Amino acid sequence: MVEHNHFVFIAENLRTGLLALRGDGVVLDRVYCTLTGERPELARELTGALLALRPERGIRTVLTGGRYCYSLFGTPDGKTILVGPNAVVNHDPFRHTLPLDGDAGLMHEDIYGLSIDNYLRVLLPSYNLYYEQMLTEAQYLESNFLNASDEHVQKGYQERLFTSREERFSHNPYSQEKRMLSAVETGDLVLLEECRRQEITDQTGPVRFGSLSDNAERSYRNLAICAVTLVSRAAIRGGINPELAFSLCDSYITQIERLTDLTHLASLTEKAKTSFCTMVKELRERTARADASAAKNPLVEKAKSYVFANLHRRVTLAQTAQKLHMNQNYLSELFKKTEGVSFSAFVLEEKLKLARKMLMYSDYSYVDIANYLGFSSQSHLGKLFREHYGMTLREFRNQYSANEYRD
């Protein structure tokens, strides 16, 4: 049962299917979590071809039919864990490919697209649970993806440089990018707005963004992903907890991949900049109001990181203290002194913040959101949400749901 719950965790986080197979290929466990709620069966030919590529150690990721990828690895007790299909982006070409159709009967838009960073954040820990010798990200990438030769990189660099000079185009000024990132890092919404206006009114000459793919649509998405990644790191430098920033960054990247109307990319990217800048601004304001003598405590920061990483389940002071090998009462007093709120109040506020984002940017039902965040029921979540924000779950979703980003 414990292992099955782990399989569900993988499938849910990658929004895909998972098979656990015996050594002879017999299915022992099957978990599906597709966007459409369907339960497609993998073709026997595809399953057999994938199993033939299972490595002795490590994870093997295979591109099938030129569109979708599957990952598989073995366990010490002889089982094979097969995860997919997924559409993974931001990586070098696959080392391992199969010409077979790997879509399991799904349409392309039904497959959950995600960045390679987000993919590895679920895949690597899942593998490393089974083995004492940890598989690193570098080892995984080296064994599954080809690196472009430096000769090709230099050739492309010279061609792009020549084209830019001939057409008298230039990239956006680096100084402008630095000002924008500085605005996010310091939580300066006024400066961020000035940077936006400067991008619009700058008449020094024709300016264009770089090209990050030979495919125009892919290039636009990659540019948006780069922008969101840069501002998320600026927010971390501004003091935002890394786990919180990474999660929000992943959420925006996922939304970028889901968009079919690329006219929304620019507004979504600007919204990301504002969101991260606002987070830093609010953090600085809270810090300024806090007791000057209550310096940031590394133990409290670890407790907060644990909370952020486990918002999808019930988080208690006792289990957090146990995880950090601390006395429960000491952690409670230290947390209240440093953060100005009790541990339980902090957890509740962060869960409600996440509930707001799920109401705004997802189609999950109210029951699913309540279950995901570890509330006892939908009514329990609804009661606390209304007390905190003065609105019911339905009222909030109707008013703030990001419908303009859904197709």
MARVEXTOR-720001 format. One record per residue (C-alpha): residue in three letters; chain; x, y, z. Coordinates in nm, 2 decimals. Layout:
# MARVEXTOR-720001
<'ala'; 'A'; <X; Y; Z>>
...
//
This chain:
# MARVEXTOR-720001
<'met'; 'A'; <0.00; 0.00; 0.00>>
<'val'; 'A'; <0.29; 0.24; 0.08>>
<'glu'; 'A'; <0.45; 0.17; -0.26>>
<'his'; 'A'; <0.11; 0.22; -0.43>>
<'asn'; 'A'; <0.07; 0.56; -0.27>>
<'his'; 'A'; <0.42; 0.65; -0.40>>
<'phe'; 'A'; <0.31; 0.55; -0.75>>
<'val'; 'A'; <0.00; 0.77; -0.71>>
<'phe'; 'A'; <0.23; 1.06; -0.61>>
<'ile'; 'A'; <0.44; 1.02; -0.92>>
<'ala'; 'A'; <0.14; 0.99; -1.15>>
<'glu'; 'A'; <-0.04; 1.29; -0.99>>
<'asn'; 'A'; <0.26; 1.52; -1.00>>
<'leu'; 'A'; <0.34; 1.43; -1.36>>
<'arg'; 'A'; <-0.03; 1.40; -1.45>>
<'thr'; 'A'; <0.04; 1.09; -1.65>>
<'gly'; 'A'; <0.02; 0.71; -1.63>>
<'leu'; 'A'; <0.24; 0.46; -1.43>>
<'leu'; 'A'; <0.28; 0.09; -1.46>>
<'ala'; 'A'; <0.46; -0.14; -1.22>>
<'leu'; 'A'; <0.56; -0.46; -1.40>>
<'arg'; 'A'; <0.70; -0.79; -1.29>>
<'gly'; 'A'; <1.02; -0.92; -1.45>>
<'asp'; 'A'; <0.82; -1.11; -1.72>>
<'gly'; 'A'; <0.62; -0.80; -1.81>>
<'val'; 'A'; <0.30; -0.89; -1.61>>
<'val'; 'A'; <0.13; -0.57; -1.48>>
<'leu'; 'A'; <0.14; -0.56; -1.10>>
<'asp'; 'A'; <0.00; -0.21; -1.04>>
<'arg'; 'A'; <-0.15; 0.05; -1.27>>
<'val'; 'A'; <-0.21; 0.42; -1.19>>
<'tyr'; 'A'; <-0.36; 0.67; -1.44>>
<'cys'; 'A'; <-0.38; 1.05; -1.40>>
<'thr'; 'A'; <-0.43; 1.20; -1.75>>
<'leu'; 'A'; <-0.58; 1.54; -1.81>>
<'thr'; 'A'; <-0.89; 1.38; -1.97>>
<'gly'; 'A'; <-0.95; 1.13; -1.70>>
<'glu'; 'A'; <-0.93; 0.85; -1.95>>
<'arg'; 'A'; <-0.76; 0.52; -1.88>>
<'pro'; 'A'; <-0.57; 0.43; -2.20>>
<'glu'; 'A'; <-0.40; 0.10; -2.23>>
<'leu'; 'A'; <-0.05; 0.09; -2.36>>
<'ala'; 'A'; <-0.01; -0.12; -2.67>>
<'arg'; 'A'; <0.17; -0.45; -2.60>>
<'glu'; 'A'; <0.42; -0.37; -2.88>>
<'leu'; 'A'; <0.51; -0.04; -2.72>>
<'thr'; 'A'; <0.54; -0.18; -2.37>>
<'gly'; 'A'; <0.76; -0.46; -2.49>>
<'ala'; 'A'; <0.99; -0.22; -2.68>>
<'leu'; 'A'; <1.02; 0.01; -2.38>>
<'leu'; 'A'; <1.10; -0.28; -2.14>>
<'ala'; 'A'; <1.38; -0.39; -2.38>>
<'leu'; 'A'; <1.55; -0.06; -2.32>>
<'arg'; 'A'; <1.54; -0.08; -1.94>>
<'pro'; 'A'; <1.89; -0.01; -1.80>>
<'glu'; 'A'; <2.06; -0.22; -1.53>>
<'arg'; 'A'; <2.09; 0.09; -1.31>>
<'gly'; 'A'; <1.96; 0.45; -1.35>>
<'ile'; 'A'; <1.66; 0.58; -1.55>>
<'arg'; 'A'; <1.60; 0.55; -1.92>>
<'thr'; 'A'; <1.39; 0.81; -2.09>>
<'val'; 'A'; <1.28; 0.73; -2.44>>
<'leu'; 'A'; <1.11; 0.95; -2.71>>
<'thr'; 'A'; <0.84; 0.76; -2.89>>
<'gly'; 'A'; <0.69; 0.84; -3.23>>
<'gly'; 'A'; <0.89; 1.17; -3.22>>
<'arg'; 'A'; <0.63; 1.33; -2.98>>
<'tyr'; 'A'; <0.60; 1.18; -2.63>>
<'cys'; 'A'; <0.85; 1.04; -2.38>>
<'tyr'; 'A'; <0.84; 0.75; -2.13>>
<'ser'; 'A'; <1.08; 0.69; -1.84>>
<'leu'; 'A'; <1.15; 0.36; -1.68>>
<'phe'; 'A'; <1.38; 0.21; -1.42>>
<'gly'; 'A'; <1.42; -0.11; -1.23>>
<'thr'; 'A'; <1.38; -0.17; -0.86>>
<'pro'; 'A'; <1.60; -0.39; -0.64>>
<'asp'; 'A'; <1.32; -0.65; -0.61>>
<'gly'; 'A'; <1.30; -0.70; -0.99>>
<'lys'; 'A'; <1.01; -0.48; -1.08>>
<'thr'; 'A'; <1.00; -0.22; -1.36>>
<'ile'; 'A'; <0.85; 0.12; -1.31>>
<'leu'; 'A'; <0.72; 0.27; -1.64>>
<'val'; 'A'; <0.60; 0.64; -1.64>>
<'gly'; 'A'; <0.44; 0.82; -1.93>>
<'pro'; 'A'; <0.35; 0.95; -2.17>>
<'asn'; 'A'; <0.47; 1.31; -2.11>>
<'ala'; 'A'; <0.57; 1.60; -2.33>>
<'val'; 'A'; <0.90; 1.73; -2.18>>
<'val'; 'A'; <1.06; 2.05; -2.29>>
<'asn'; 'A'; <1.38; 2.25; -2.24>>
<'his'; 'A'; <1.64; 1.98; -2.31>>
<'asp'; 'A'; <1.89; 1.86; -2.56>>
<'pro'; 'A'; <1.79; 1.59; -2.82>>
<'phe'; 'A'; <1.70; 1.25; -2.68>>
<'arg'; 'A'; <1.96; 0.97; -2.69>>
<'his'; 'A'; <1.70; 0.69; -2.70>>
<'thr'; 'A'; <1.41; 0.69; -2.94>>
<'leu'; 'A'; <1.15; 0.45; -3.07>>
<'pro'; 'A'; <0.96; 0.50; -3.40>>
<'leu'; 'A'; <0.65; 0.34; -3.25>>
<'asp'; 'A'; <0.34; 0.55; -3.18>>
<'gly'; 'A'; <0.37; 0.64; -2.81>>
<'asp'; 'A'; <0.06; 0.85; -2.75>>
<'ala'; 'A'; <-0.15; 0.57; -2.59>>
<'gly'; 'A'; <-0.45; 0.69; -2.79>>
<'leu'; 'A'; <-0.45; 1.04; -2.65>>
<'met'; 'A'; <-0.46; 1.36; -2.85>>
<'his'; 'A'; <-0.16; 1.59; -2.83>>
<'glu'; 'A'; <-0.33; 1.85; -2.62>>
<'asp'; 'A'; <-0.43; 1.59; -2.36>>
<'ile'; 'A'; <-0.07; 1.52; -2.28>>
<'tyr'; 'A'; <0.07; 1.71; -1.98>>
<'gly'; 'A'; <0.36; 1.93; -2.09>>
<'leu'; 'A'; <0.63; 2.02; -1.84>>
<'ser'; 'A'; <0.98; 2.15; -1.81>>
<'ile'; 'A'; <1.27; 1.91; -1.77>>
<'asp'; 'A'; <1.34; 2.07; -1.43>>
<'asn'; 'A'; <0.99; 1.99; -1.31>>
<'tyr'; 'A'; <1.01; 1.64; -1.46>>
<'leu'; 'A'; <1.33; 1.56; -1.27>>
<'arg'; 'A'; <1.20; 1.71; -0.95>>
<'val'; 'A'; <0.95; 1.41; -0.94>>
<'leu'; 'A'; <1.14; 1.15; -1.13>>
<'leu'; 'A'; <1.49; 1.15; -0.95>>
<'pro'; 'A'; <1.36; 1.14; -0.59>>
<'ser'; 'A'; <1.13; 0.85; -0.70>>
<'tyr'; 'A'; <1.42; 0.65; -0.83>>
<'asn'; 'A'; <1.65; 0.74; -0.54>>
<'leu'; 'A'; <1.40; 0.61; -0.28>>
<'tyr'; 'A'; <1.49; 0.26; -0.40>>
<'tyr'; 'A'; <1.87; 0.29; -0.40>>
<'glu'; 'A'; <2.14; 0.40; -0.15>>
<'gln'; 'A'; <2.36; 0.53; -0.43>>
<'met'; 'A'; <2.18; 0.84; -0.54>>
<'leu'; 'A'; <2.14; 0.92; -0.91>>
<'thr'; 'A'; <2.23; 1.28; -0.98>>
<'glu'; 'A'; <2.07; 1.51; -1.22>>
<'ala'; 'A'; <2.40; 1.53; -1.42>>
<'gln'; 'A'; <2.42; 1.15; -1.45>>
<'tyr'; 'A'; <2.06; 1.13; -1.57>>
<'leu'; 'A'; <2.10; 1.41; -1.83>>
<'glu'; 'A'; <2.42; 1.26; -1.96>>
<'ser'; 'A'; <2.28; 0.92; -2.01>>
<'asn'; 'A'; <1.95; 1.03; -2.17>>
<'phe'; 'A'; <2.02; 1.35; -2.38>>
<'leu'; 'A'; <2.27; 1.44; -2.65>>
<'asn'; 'A'; <2.47; 1.76; -2.62>>
<'ala'; 'A'; <2.52; 1.97; -2.93>>
<'ser'; 'A'; <2.89; 1.99; -3.03>>
<'asp'; 'A'; <3.07; 2.31; -2.96>>
<'glu'; 'A'; <3.15; 2.33; -3.33>>
<'his'; 'A'; <2.77; 2.36; -3.41>>
<'val'; 'A'; <2.72; 2.61; -3.13>>
<'gln'; 'A'; <3.00; 2.83; -3.26>>
<'lys'; 'A'; <2.88; 2.81; -3.61>>
<'gly'; 'A'; <2.53; 2.91; -3.51>>
<'tyr'; 'A'; <2.67; 3.19; -3.30>>
<'gln'; 'A'; <2.86; 3.34; -3.59>>
<'glu'; 'A'; <2.56; 3.31; -3.83>>
<'arg'; 'A'; <2.33; 3.49; -3.58>>
<'leu'; 'A'; <2.59; 3.76; -3.52>>
<'phe'; 'A'; <2.63; 3.82; -3.89>>
<'thr'; 'A'; <2.26; 3.83; -3.95>>
<'ser'; 'A'; <2.21; 4.08; -3.66>>
<'arg'; 'A'; <2.48; 4.32; -3.81>>
<'glu'; 'A'; <2.35; 4.29; -4.16>>
<'glu'; 'A'; <1.99; 4.36; -4.06>>
<'arg'; 'A'; <2.10; 4.62; -3.80>>
<'phe'; 'A'; <1.90; 4.46; -3.53>>
<'ser'; 'A'; <2.00; 4.41; -3.16>>
<'his'; 'A'; <1.88; 4.23; -2.86>>
<'asn'; 'A'; <1.71; 4.41; -2.58>>
<'pro'; 'A'; <1.98; 4.62; -2.39>>
<'tyr'; 'A'; <2.13; 4.42; -2.10>>
<'ser'; 'A'; <2.11; 4.74; -1.88>>
<'gln'; 'A'; <1.73; 4.73; -1.93>>
<'glu'; 'A'; <1.71; 4.36; -1.82>>
<'lys'; 'A'; <1.93; 4.44; -1.52>>
<'arg'; 'A'; <1.69; 4.72; -1.41>>
<'met'; 'A'; <1.39; 4.49; -1.45>>
<'leu'; 'A'; <1.55; 4.22; -1.24>>
<'ser'; 'A'; <1.66; 4.47; -0.98>>
<'ala'; 'A'; <1.30; 4.59; -0.95>>
<'val'; 'A'; <1.19; 4.23; -0.88>>
<'glu'; 'A'; <1.47; 4.17; -0.64>>
<'thr'; 'A'; <1.39; 4.48; -0.44>>
<'gly'; 'A'; <1.01; 4.45; -0.47>>
<'asp'; 'A'; <0.99; 4.79; -0.64>>
<'leu'; 'A'; <0.67; 4.78; -0.83>>
<'val'; 'A'; <0.71; 5.14; -0.94>>
<'leu'; 'A'; <1.05; 5.07; -1.10>>
<'leu'; 'A'; <0.90; 4.76; -1.27>>
<'glu'; 'A'; <0.63; 4.96; -1.43>>
<'glu'; 'A'; <0.89; 5.22; -1.55>>
<'cys'; 'A'; <1.08; 4.93; -1.71>>
<'arg'; 'A'; <0.77; 4.83; -1.89>>
<'arg'; 'A'; <0.70; 5.18; -2.02>>
<'gln'; 'A'; <1.06; 5.21; -2.13>>
<'glu'; 'A'; <1.04; 4.89; -2.34>>
<'ile'; 'A'; <0.73; 5.04; -2.51>>
<'thr'; 'A'; <0.87; 5.39; -2.57>>
<'asp'; 'A'; <1.24; 5.32; -2.64>>
<'gln'; 'A'; <1.29; 5.46; -2.99>>
<'thr'; 'A'; <1.67; 5.41; -3.01>>
<'gly'; 'A'; <1.63; 5.17; -3.30>>
<'pro'; 'A'; <1.47; 4.84; -3.39>>
<'val'; 'A'; <1.49; 4.58; -3.11>>
<'arg'; 'A'; <1.41; 4.22; -3.11>>
<'phe'; 'A'; <1.42; 3.92; -2.88>>
<'gly'; 'A'; <1.66; 3.64; -2.93>>
<'ser'; 'A'; <1.56; 3.32; -3.12>>
<'leu'; 'A'; <1.57; 3.02; -2.89>>
<'ser'; 'A'; <1.45; 2.77; -3.15>>
<'asp'; 'A'; <1.42; 2.72; -3.53>>
<'asn'; 'A'; <1.04; 2.68; -3.47>>
<'ala'; 'A'; <0.89; 3.02; -3.41>>
<'glu'; 'A'; <0.62; 2.90; -3.17>>
<'arg'; 'A'; <0.87; 2.71; -2.96>>
<'ser'; 'A'; <1.10; 3.01; -2.96>>
<'tyr'; 'A'; <0.82; 3.23; -2.82>>
<'arg'; 'A'; <0.74; 2.98; -2.54>>
<'asn'; 'A'; <1.11; 2.94; -2.46>>
<'leu'; 'A'; <1.16; 3.32; -2.43>>
<'ala'; 'A'; <0.86; 3.34; -2.19>>
<'ile'; 'A'; <1.00; 3.05; -1.99>>
<'cys'; 'A'; <1.35; 3.22; -1.97>>
<'ala'; 'A'; <1.18; 3.54; -1.85>>
<'val'; 'A'; <0.98; 3.37; -1.58>>
<'thr'; 'A'; <1.29; 3.17; -1.46>>
<'leu'; 'A'; <1.50; 3.49; -1.44>>
<'val'; 'A'; <1.25; 3.68; -1.23>>
<'ser'; 'A'; <1.19; 3.38; -1.00>>
<'arg'; 'A'; <1.57; 3.37; -0.92>>
<'ala'; 'A'; <1.56; 3.75; -0.87>>
<'ala'; 'A'; <1.28; 3.70; -0.62>>
<'ile'; 'A'; <1.49; 3.43; -0.44>>
<'arg'; 'A'; <1.78; 3.69; -0.42>>
<'gly'; 'A'; <1.52; 3.92; -0.28>>
<'gly'; 'A'; <1.45; 3.69; 0.01>>
<'ile'; 'A'; <1.17; 3.47; -0.11>>
<'asn'; 'A'; <1.19; 3.11; 0.01>>
<'pro'; 'A'; <1.34; 2.90; -0.28>>
<'glu'; 'A'; <1.08; 2.62; -0.26>>
<'leu'; 'A'; <0.80; 2.88; -0.28>>
<'ala'; 'A'; <0.96; 3.06; -0.58>>
<'phe'; 'A'; <1.04; 2.73; -0.76>>
<'ser'; 'A'; <0.68; 2.61; -0.72>>
<'leu'; 'A'; <0.54; 2.94; -0.86>>
<'cys'; 'A'; <0.79; 2.94; -1.14>>
<'asp'; 'A'; <0.69; 2.58; -1.23>>
<'ser'; 'A'; <0.32; 2.68; -1.23>>
<'tyr'; 'A'; <0.38; 2.97; -1.47>>
<'ile'; 'A'; <0.60; 2.75; -1.70>>
<'thr'; 'A'; <0.32; 2.49; -1.71>>
<'gln'; 'A'; <0.07; 2.76; -1.80>>
<'ile'; 'A'; <0.30; 2.88; -2.08>>
<'glu'; 'A'; <0.32; 2.53; -2.22>>
<'arg'; 'A'; <-0.06; 2.49; -2.21>>
<'leu'; 'A'; <-0.14; 2.81; -2.40>>
<'thr'; 'A'; <-0.26; 2.75; -2.75>>
<'asp'; 'A'; <-0.32; 3.12; -2.82>>
<'leu'; 'A'; <0.03; 3.28; -2.82>>
<'thr'; 'A'; <-0.12; 3.63; -2.80>>
<'his'; 'A'; <-0.16; 3.57; -2.43>>
<'leu'; 'A'; <0.22; 3.49; -2.37>>
<'ala'; 'A'; <0.32; 3.85; -2.32>>
<'ser'; 'A'; <0.05; 3.93; -2.07>>
<'leu'; 'A'; <0.12; 3.61; -1.88>>
<'thr'; 'A'; <0.49; 3.68; -1.87>>
<'glu'; 'A'; <0.42; 4.03; -1.74>>
<'lys'; 'A'; <0.18; 3.89; -1.48>>
<'ala'; 'A'; <0.47; 3.66; -1.36>>
<'lys'; 'A'; <0.70; 3.96; -1.32>>
<'thr'; 'A'; <0.44; 4.14; -1.11>>
<'ser'; 'A'; <0.36; 3.84; -0.90>>
<'phe'; 'A'; <0.73; 3.78; -0.80>>
<'cys'; 'A'; <0.79; 4.15; -0.75>>
<'thr'; 'A'; <0.48; 4.17; -0.52>>
<'met'; 'A'; <0.60; 3.87; -0.32>>
<'val'; 'A'; <0.93; 4.04; -0.25>>
<'lys'; 'A'; <0.75; 4.37; -0.17>>
<'glu'; 'A'; <0.52; 4.20; 0.08>>
<'leu'; 'A'; <0.81; 4.01; 0.24>>
<'arg'; 'A'; <1.00; 4.33; 0.29>>
<'glu'; 'A'; <0.70; 4.50; 0.44>>
<'arg'; 'A'; <0.65; 4.21; 0.68>>
<'thr'; 'A'; <1.02; 4.21; 0.77>>
<'ala'; 'A'; <1.01; 4.59; 0.84>>
<'arg'; 'A'; <0.71; 4.54; 1.07>>
<'ala'; 'A'; <0.87; 4.26; 1.26>>
<'asp'; 'A'; <1.08; 4.30; 1.57>>
<'ala'; 'A'; <1.42; 4.42; 1.46>>
<'ser'; 'A'; <1.58; 4.20; 1.72>>
<'ala'; 'A'; <1.42; 3.89; 1.58>>
<'ala'; 'A'; <1.68; 3.80; 1.32>>
<'lys'; 'A'; <1.61; 3.53; 1.05>>
<'asn'; 'A'; <1.66; 3.20; 1.22>>
<'pro'; 'A'; <1.80; 2.91; 1.01>>
<'leu'; 'A'; <1.59; 2.65; 1.20>>
<'val'; 'A'; <1.27; 2.85; 1.13>>
<'glu'; 'A'; <1.37; 2.88; 0.77>>
<'lys'; 'A'; <1.40; 2.50; 0.76>>
<'ala'; 'A'; <1.06; 2.46; 0.92>>
<'lys'; 'A'; <0.91; 2.70; 0.66>>
<'ser'; 'A'; <1.08; 2.50; 0.37>>
<'tyr'; 'A'; <0.92; 2.18; 0.51>>
<'val'; 'A'; <0.58; 2.35; 0.52>>
<'phe'; 'A'; <0.61; 2.47; 0.16>>
<'ala'; 'A'; <0.71; 2.13; 0.04>>
<'asn'; 'A'; <0.42; 1.96; 0.22>>
<'leu'; 'A'; <0.13; 2.20; 0.17>>
<'his'; 'A'; <-0.05; 1.92; -0.02>>
<'arg'; 'A'; <-0.09; 1.72; 0.30>>
<'arg'; 'A'; <-0.17; 1.78; 0.67>>
<'val'; 'A'; <0.13; 1.95; 0.84>>
<'thr'; 'A'; <0.15; 1.97; 1.22>>
<'leu'; 'A'; <0.40; 2.13; 1.46>>
<'ala'; 'A'; <0.48; 1.79; 1.61>>
<'gln'; 'A'; <0.58; 1.62; 1.27>>
<'thr'; 'A'; <0.78; 1.93; 1.17>>
<'ala'; 'A'; <0.97; 1.93; 1.49>>
<'gln'; 'A'; <1.03; 1.56; 1.46>>
<'lys'; 'A'; <1.16; 1.60; 1.11>>
<'leu'; 'A'; <1.40; 1.88; 1.22>>
<'his'; 'A'; <1.50; 1.68; 1.53>>
<'met'; 'A'; <1.38; 1.97; 1.75>>
<'asn'; 'A'; <1.18; 2.00; 2.07>>
<'gln'; 'A'; <0.82; 2.08; 1.98>>
<'asn'; 'A'; <0.77; 2.36; 2.24>>
<'tyr'; 'A'; <1.10; 2.52; 2.15>>
<'leu'; 'A'; <1.01; 2.53; 1.78>>
<'ser'; 'A'; <0.68; 2.68; 1.86>>
<'glu'; 'A'; <0.83; 2.96; 2.07>>
<'leu'; 'A'; <1.11; 3.02; 1.82>>
<'phe'; 'A'; <0.86; 3.03; 1.52>>
<'lys'; 'A'; <0.63; 3.28; 1.70>>
<'lys'; 'A'; <0.92; 3.50; 1.80>>
<'thr'; 'A'; <1.08; 3.51; 1.45>>
<'glu'; 'A'; <0.76; 3.52; 1.23>>
<'gly'; 'A'; <0.52; 3.71; 1.46>>
<'val'; 'A'; <0.25; 3.44; 1.41>>
<'ser'; 'A'; <0.20; 3.09; 1.55>>
<'phe'; 'A'; <0.32; 2.79; 1.35>>
<'ser'; 'A'; <-0.04; 2.67; 1.29>>
<'ala'; 'A'; <-0.15; 3.02; 1.17>>
<'phe'; 'A'; <0.14; 3.03; 0.93>>
<'val'; 'A'; <0.05; 2.69; 0.78>>
<'leu'; 'A'; <-0.31; 2.78; 0.75>>
<'glu'; 'A'; <-0.23; 3.11; 0.57>>
<'glu'; 'A'; <0.01; 2.94; 0.32>>
<'lys'; 'A'; <-0.25; 2.67; 0.25>>
<'leu'; 'A'; <-0.52; 2.93; 0.19>>
<'lys'; 'A'; <-0.28; 3.12; -0.04>>
<'leu'; 'A'; <-0.23; 2.80; -0.24>>
<'ala'; 'A'; <-0.60; 2.74; -0.25>>
<'arg'; 'A'; <-0.64; 3.09; -0.40>>
<'lys'; 'A'; <-0.40; 3.01; -0.68>>
<'met'; 'A'; <-0.56; 2.68; -0.75>>
<'leu'; 'A'; <-0.90; 2.85; -0.77>>
<'met'; 'A'; <-0.75; 3.11; -1.01>>
<'tyr'; 'A'; <-0.54; 2.90; -1.23>>
<'ser'; 'A'; <-0.68; 2.54; -1.23>>
<'asp'; 'A'; <-1.01; 2.36; -1.30>>
<'tyr'; 'A'; <-0.99; 2.14; -0.99>>
<'ser'; 'A'; <-1.31; 2.10; -0.80>>
<'tyr'; 'A'; <-1.36; 2.25; -0.46>>
<'val'; 'A'; <-1.35; 1.90; -0.31>>
<'asp'; 'A'; <-1.03; 1.81; -0.49>>
<'ile'; 'A'; <-0.86; 2.13; -0.37>>
<'ala'; 'A'; <-0.97; 2.06; -0.01>>
<'asn'; 'A'; <-0.84; 1.70; -0.03>>
<'tyr'; 'A'; <-0.52; 1.81; -0.19>>
<'leu'; 'A'; <-0.44; 2.07; 0.08>>
<'gly'; 'A'; <-0.52; 1.83; 0.36>>
<'phe'; 'A'; <-0.85; 1.98; 0.49>>
<'ser'; 'A'; <-1.10; 1.75; 0.65>>
<'ser'; 'A'; <-1.37; 1.86; 0.40>>
<'gln'; 'A'; <-1.48; 2.11; 0.14>>
<'ser'; 'A'; <-1.70; 2.29; 0.40>>
<'his'; 'A'; <-1.40; 2.31; 0.64>>
<'leu'; 'A'; <-1.19; 2.48; 0.37>>
<'gly'; 'A'; <-1.48; 2.70; 0.26>>
<'lys'; 'A'; <-1.54; 2.82; 0.62>>
<'leu'; 'A'; <-1.18; 2.91; 0.68>>
<'phe'; 'A'; <-1.15; 3.07; 0.33>>
<'arg'; 'A'; <-1.45; 3.29; 0.39>>
<'glu'; 'A'; <-1.32; 3.39; 0.74>>
<'his'; 'A'; <-0.98; 3.48; 0.58>>
<'tyr'; 'A'; <-1.09; 3.65; 0.26>>
<'gly'; 'A'; <-1.45; 3.74; 0.31>>
<'met'; 'A'; <-1.56; 3.54; 0.00>>
<'thr'; 'A'; <-1.68; 3.19; -0.06>>
<'leu'; 'A'; <-1.48; 2.96; -0.28>>
<'arg'; 'A'; <-1.73; 3.00; -0.57>>
<'glu'; 'A'; <-1.74; 3.38; -0.53>>
<'phe'; 'A'; <-1.36; 3.40; -0.55>>
<'arg'; 'A'; <-1.33; 3.17; -0.85>>
<'asn'; 'A'; <-1.60; 3.35; -1.04>>
<'gln'; 'A'; <-1.43; 3.69; -0.97>>
<'tyr'; 'A'; <-1.07; 3.60; -1.01>>
<'ser'; 'A'; <-1.04; 3.29; -1.23>>
<'ala'; 'A'; <-0.78; 3.35; -1.50>>
<'asn'; 'A'; <-1.02; 3.26; -1.78>>
<'glu'; 'A'; <-0.83; 3.47; -2.03>>
<'tyr'; 'A'; <-0.55; 3.21; -2.01>>
<'arg'; 'A'; <-0.77; 2.91; -2.08>>
<'asp'; 'A'; <-0.86; 2.80; -2.42>>
//
